[in-house]
Amino acid sequence: MLSILIPVYNYNVLPLASELVKQCNSCGIIFEIIFLDDASQKFAIENERINLFENASYSILEKNIGRSAIRNLLAQKAVYENLLFLDADTFPANADFLSVYISQISNTEKIVYGGILYENSQPPKKQLLRWIYGKEREALSVSERIKNPYLSFLTLNFLLKKSIFSKVRFNENIPNLRHEDTLFSFELKQNRIEVLHIDNPVFHLGLEDSKTFLQKSEEAVLGLKNLINSNLISPDYVKLAHYFQLIKKYRLVSLIAFGFRIFKPLFKKQLLSAKPSLFLFDIYRLGYYCSLKTK
């Protein structure tokens, strides 16, 4: 028995619903698929058709509650003990996607993460930064992911027992600034809940344009700063924060923040170009982090 849980925001999830229902029926498993829309309206007409599928539902919340709260609510609504979380802008890479996950179901409390892929065809220039980042930093092989199993875990494609939520939940008290998955993985590690990495990926289809991704990356730095200042994660858990600690140790924060403010327009020009550099992207985020600390 399996509950498939998908938070939605301004995305057409009808194709995903159709594929998941098809695979569930092929597996012969007892299932439910719950799509919960976080008060968006853009694709409501298309998505309402999900309710025509047997054992699938789509509903819209009256007000936006954010990425953490909606995942907790989905887990609460789930009827079955085995939960599969997927993001709305993903799609199974293989026809046996669900059967692979079903084979992982056991009585053991663990997280099973299948991974992520990006399409090989290069997107338009305006989406290059997000695509390159995804392919280089997120679309990792199992052998690469197991080197750092908790930080390599992304909350867009994973299986777990509902009982895990009695120990670790998505924190609803932090600002909706991203890194909720970082905090979730940190708490999994603190509670010694295994993250098992397998080769069962989904394609990430919802690429933002580079300007939006850069803006969201700044929000993520703010979110990381909040987690560390609130003592919710260790400063050494994420590389960006670790490097900031070194800069702080040698009293270079103000200097780097000053340099960042001067060169920020040049950084942005390069990152929005046809050949964005991930090295400069890292420098940009570190500089932005330092500028926040000096305000």
N, C-alpha and C positions, 0 to 999 in steps of 0.2 A: 504494500500500500504506500502511495506516494502523493505528497502535496507539492505541487510546483507553484512557486510564488514569484510574482513579477511586479515590481513597482513601475508605474508608468508616469511619464510627464511629457506631454507634447510629442508623442510618437505613435505611428501607426503600427500596432502590434497584431493586427489581424493575420498577416502571413506567418508570424511566429506561433500564434495560437493554432493555426491550421496544421503546421508541421508537428507541433508537440502532441496534439490530439492524434494525429496519424501514427506517430511513433508509439504513443501509449497503447493505442489499440493493437498495434503490431506485436507489442510485448505481452499483451494479455494481462496487464497489471491493473489492480484497482487504483484509481487515481482521481485527483481533482486538480484543476488549474485555476488559480486565482490571480486575476489582473486587477490591481488597485491603483487608480489614477489619482495623483496628488493634486487635485483641483485644477487640472488643465482642461482645455476645451477644444484644442485645435483639431484633433482627429476623433472626436467623440462619436460622430455618426458612423465612421468606419468601424471603430472599436466596439460599438454596441452590438455589432453582428456576432461578436464572440459568444454572446449569450444564447445563440442558436445552437452552439456546439453542446453535445452531451458532456456533463461533468466539467464544464468550463464556465467561468463567470467574469464579467467586467463591470466594475462600479466606480463611481467618481466621488471622492471626498468633497465635502462642502467647503473646506478650507485647507490650504497647504500646510502640511505638518513637517516636511523636511525628510531628508534621506534616512536618518536614523530611526525616527519615529515610525515611518511607514513600513520599514522592514520588521520592526518589533510588532506592529499591528498585524502584518501578514502572518507572522509566526503564531500570533494569538488566534487568528481566524482559522488557521489550518486544522483540519480534522485528524490528519494522520501524523504519525510519529516521525516519519522520514520526510525531511524538507529539502527541496531543491530550489535554490535561489538563482534567478537569472535576471540580468538587466534587460530593459525593454529594447535597447538597440543592439541586441546580440542575436545570433542565429546559429543553430547547431552546424558544425562543420561536417558531420558524418551522419549517415542514415541510422547507425546503431548507437547514436549518442545516448539515448535513454537506457538502452539495454546495458551499456557499459556502466553507467551509474547504478543501475539496479543490481548488477553483480557485486557492487561494493557495499551493499546494504548488509549490516551485521548488527550485533548487539553492542558493539564497541562504540563508545562516545569518541568521535573523531570528526574532523572536518576533511572532506575530500574535495580537492580543487582540481578542475580539469584543464585550466589554462585558457589562453586567448590567442587568436590569430588576427592578422590584418591582411586584406586582399593585396596581392602582389602588384596589381596594376596601379601605377602612380596616379594620385588624385590631382586635381587642379592646384595651381600654385598657392592659392589662398588656404589650402588645407594641408600643406606639406609639413609644417612643423608638428602638428598633431600626429600625422601618419608616421613620420620618421621616429618620433618619440615612442609611439606605440610599438613599432616593429623592433626597435633597438632595446627598449627598456621594459616592455610588458610582455611581448610575444616570445617568452623564453621557453626553452626545452625543459623537460622534466629534470634532466641532469643539471641544468643551470639553476632551476628553481630550488632543488633540494639543498643547495649550498647555503641558502638562507630561507628556510621554509616558511617562516612567519611573514617576513617582509615581502616575499615573492607572491604571497596570497592576495588575490584581488576579489572583492565581494560581488562579482558579476556572474559567477558560474561555480557554485559550490553546493555540496550535499552535506547535511548534518542531521543529527537527532534533535528533535524538539526539546528534549531534556537538557541539552546544552544551554538553552536560554535561561535555565534556572541558575546557571553559574555565570554566564557571560552574555550580556545583551548589548545592543548598540546604544551608546550613551546619548540620551535625548536632551541632556542639559548643556551640551557644548554648542557653540554657534554653528549655523549651517554653512560652514566655510570649507568643507571637505576635510580629509584626513580622518573621517569617522571610521574608515576601514583600517587605518593605521592603528588607531586606539583599540579597535576590536581585535586585531591580530596581536597587539601587545598584551591585552588581557587574556587572550587564549594562551599565550606563552606563559604568563604569570600563573595561570591555572593548570598548566601542564596538559593542555588538551592538544592532542596530536593533529598536525596538519599534514595530511597525506597528499602528495602530488601525483597525479596520473595524467596520461596523455588522452584527454577527451575534451578538445577545445570547442569554443564557439568563435564565430567571426564577430568582431566589433565593427558595426556598420555605421554608427552615428558619429562621424567625424565632424568636430567643430572646425570653423575657420581659424586660422592662426591667431588673429587678433583676439577672438573669444577665448582660445586656449591659453594665451598669454595672460589675459585678465583672470581666468580661473586659476592659473598657476600662482598669481599674486595672492588670490584669495586663499589658496592652499597654504602658502607661506604664513599668512595671518593665522590660519587654523592651526598650523604646527606650532607657531609661537604661543598660541593660547593653551595648547595641550601641555607644553613644557612649563609655562609660567604657572599653570594650575597644578603642576606636579602629577599629571595624569600619565605621562610617559617619561622614560628616562631620556635625558639630553643626548645620550650616546646611541639611542635606538635607531635614529634616522641619520643618514650621512650628512645631510644638509645642516642639521642642528649640531652634529659632532664637529663639523668644520667651523661652525660659528663659535663653538666653545674654544677651539684652538686660537681663532682670531681674537677672541675676548681675552684669552690668557696672555697674549703678547700685546695687548692694548692697541689693536689696529682697527677696531670697529669704526671709530669716527673717521679715520683716514679712508677706509674702503667705502663707507657710506658717502663721503664727499666725492670720491671718484665715481661712484655709481650714479649720483645725481648729475654729474657733468656728462658722462658717457652714455647715459640711458637712451637718448635718442638714437645714437649710433648702434647700440645693442639691438634696439627694437627694429631698426632698418634692416640689420643683417638677419634677424630671426624671422622677419616677415618676407624675406627674399626667396629666390628660387633654390637657394642652397643653404638652408638654415643649419647652424652648427649646434649640436647638443652640448659641446664644451662651453660655448658662449651662453647657452641656455642655463647651464649650471651656474656659471659666473653671475648671470643676471639674477637668478633667484637668491644666490648668496649675498649679492650686493643689496638686493631689496630687503632681505632679512636684516642686514646690518643697518640699513636706513630706518627700519622700524624701531630698532633698539635705541636709536639716538634721538627719536622724536620726543 
